[in-house]
Every structure is written in C-alpha cells, then in structure tokens.
Amino acid sequence: MAVAEPVTVGVLSLHTSKETKAILNAVDELGHDTEWLRHENTSISVTDGRVDLEPAVDVIANRMLLSNTEQPAEELGLANTFAQVVPMLNDPATVLTAMHKLSTATALATAAVQVPNVVLALSSDQLNAVRDRYGDEAVYKTAIGTHGGGTWKVGPGDPVNAKVGNRYAFLQELIDRDDQRHRDVRIYVVDGTIIAAMYRYAPDNDWRTNVALGGTVEDATDDLPEPARRLATRAADAIGLDYAGVDLVESDDGWYVLEVNPTAGFKGLYEATRISPAPYIAKLAIEHAGGTVDQDRVDELATELDDSQPGAQPIRQTQPETEPAVIGYTEEVILSGTSGSTGVLAKSDTGATRTSIDTGLAAEIGAGPIKSITRVKSGSSKSARSRPVVDVVVGVGGNQHTVTASVEDRDHMDYPVLLGRDILSHYRVDVGRRADRDADDLPEEE
C-alpha cells in the first residue's frame, strides 16, 4: 500500500503565541511539513503573470491577530492576498465579519441566531438618543477590541460617544441571570464540531469574564446544555469560520451569542478542560490540502498543549531592529473615554508602573467605570494610597494604547496625565524633549 505524500501546512501569524506554536507542532507530530509565515521569511511576487508565494505551502491556517492591531485592514489585506494563491482556513472575508462585533451581530441575526440587542450610530447624538432602550445598565463596546479592552458598563446618565479613539463604539443590552454570579461560556468549534467548552466567571472586582482580566474557568464540555451546543455550531457556520471560539451568555430567556472569535486563545480552555484544539485545527488543514491523518493520534495529541519552539520558526534576520519611536519628557496626548476625547499635556515617568489621570479629566471624557482599587506608593511617601483604576484610550503620536489607568486628584500638579511604563515601554524617552518647552523645568513630586 502506497504511503500518502506529506503536505505542507503554513500558519500565517506575524506574532508569537502558544496557539501558533501548538498548531505547527501538531502538524509535525501528525507527519506533515510546516512553514511559519512571518516577517522574516514571507514574500509574494507577480512575474509575467505568474504569482508565487514564498515559502511554498499547500494550505494556510490563518492566525492573524487583527483586533488589537492599529491598522487591521493592512494585515487583513495581506491575508486576502495570500488566500488568492493558496487555500486558507478562516478565509479573510469571514474574519472581517468576525473581527467587527456589529458585523458579527448582523450576520448572526440575519441567520436567525439569537444575539443581544445592539445599536451602533455614526453620531454621538443618535447613540445617546437610544440609550434609554437598555435600562439601568448597558454594555458599551468598541466595535473592534480584544481581551475585554474597550468594554464598559454605563448607567442611564452616562453620556456615550460614537467613537472611542479612532474606533466606532456601540451600545448593547446587558444579558445576565438574576442573583447569580456573572458567567459566560466559551465553546471551541472546529469544522462544525465542538472540541471543548469552558465556563468563565468574572473576578470579584470586575463584571467581564475574560481570562486575560483575571476571570476563572471551569470545564463545561460535558455539562453544556444541548441548546447552547446547537447555538455555538450555528454561529460558527453563519459567520463561515473553519475554527472559532464562540462566546455565549445565558439569561432567564435562554442563550445568546456574544462574539465569534477567529483567533480565540487556547490557554484558558486547556486549563479548564485539558483539551487543546491545536491538533484538530492541524487535522483540518492537512485534510483540506489532500493529506491523511490518524484520528487516534489527533485525540492523543489533544491531551497536551505543546507550545514548545516549533521547527518551522524562522531564523531572525540579522539586521538591527527598528528603533522605537521617541517620546519626550512632556507630550501632547489624546485621551478618549465613553463620552468623548480631549487633548492634554502629559508627563513621562519611567518610574511609574501605571498611567495616571486627573479625577476631573476622567469624568470629562467618561473614563471608566471603576474596575478596581489599587494601592499606589508615592515616591515622596512611605505610605501607600488607594486609587480607583479605569480603562482609558491614550493616543500618543498617532498610536493608540488602551490601558488601565489610576485616577487621582492632580489639580495641584503641573500635568493632568502621568504616562507610566504601561505606555512608555513602547517608546524611547528623551528627557530633553518637551512639548511645553517654555514651561519652567521643575520636576513635580509623584
């Protein structure tokens, strides 16, 4: 009996993650070849009407992270270019729908999949005009976001803005069960089959269940009710994704789809279920390219999340890395919250872990709501003070950073915003550069 030739699976991922490594390692373990499509090794050319992709692959598993990318259209266009040459799992058109939460809700509702009520308006007046539809508490989200960033609860008197930073935002009905700890469920679907599922519970100081924000997880694979199972597979099918993490929430009226994530993480799911989706994605890619797979070996590999360095990891280029952008001792920044944006002068402080904003400024832009209370030790005092922390979008030199900033009374200080290492780690600080060059150079106490 002839042995089938191995196929070459490429994973398109410009970042480094457990998920990408695990998929590549699973393909290797299943006896097929791999290529990691990254900056270091990937090019596409058109020569005399012939299109060539390097490295050559038979199929591509799309793992492009677009939700936390400054210019997602650039990378989506790149994926779309490759998909015209080589078959791609999670086709770029389906990823475009999934990455934009309103596009997702529209596609699901059209397919008769139950989603929470939502409104996205292109003007702030229109958005505020419909606020009363959603009762005492509503969810306010950016249309593109990840890890729970760009998600707030707003009360009936809280003004909202059509955009947060440079991204559109929308109001959503808050779905919850009365008198029960807030939870949702993440269901991982590959090729129409549920691989594993987990309940995610919000931490004590938050209402969002994201593992990245401190949420806890519990295996739901065998406990998942049949209506939730059907809803998850219908949602993935309606969006058209080959593999996806489908997020559902239960109310007293049944189950609703919150999101369909084309690049859902494996870490929390594996922690809860001891099942890795990577071998199932690898199997789907191999078979899509005409290769064969031993199903028993797939099931065996799924009991481990192998995120060791894959053999396909390209060698780093030897040229020096691009120098980080320079930020001054003081800089003009744009702060954005739920009710608007404003430009202010900020001071850089590499000794501060967290960015800090003035109480009045936080209220003006609608930063928040308060996520938790943190203890901050001042450089001029041995005692620590309690400060609330909130989500805020900070624009610096054309870049935008969603950070969890502490809020304090800074009226007695020269600058309403202090930039901490959560932002400064992306830049090189030049203490001789000042946006307020004419101001007295007297360092304030922090």
URFEN-V858022 format. One record per run of one state. SS is the DSSP state (@ for helix, = for strand, . for the rest). FROM is the first residue (numbers start at 1). LEN is the number of residues. Records with the same first field share a line. If there is no record, write none. Layout:
SS: FROM-LEN, FROM-LEN
This chain:
.: 1-7, 13-5, 30-3, 38-5, 48-2, 55-4, 63-9, 84-4, 90-2, 100-1, 111-4, 116-2, 120-4, 130-1, 135-2, 143-8, 156-7, 165-2, 174-9, 191-2, 202-9, 214-2, 220-6, 240-3, 252-2, 262-5, 274-4, 289-6, 302-24, 337-4, 349-7, 366-6, 378-6, 397-2, 409-8, 420-1, 425-3, 435-12
=: 8-5, 33-5, 43-5, 50-5, 59-4, 88-2, 115-1, 118-2, 137-6, 151-5, 163-2, 167-7, 183-8, 193-9, 216-4, 243-9, 254-8, 326-11, 341-8, 356-3, 372-6, 384-13, 399-10, 417-3, 428-7
@: 18-12, 72-12, 92-8, 101-10, 124-6, 131-4, 211-3, 226-14, 267-7, 278-11, 295-7, 359-7, 421-4
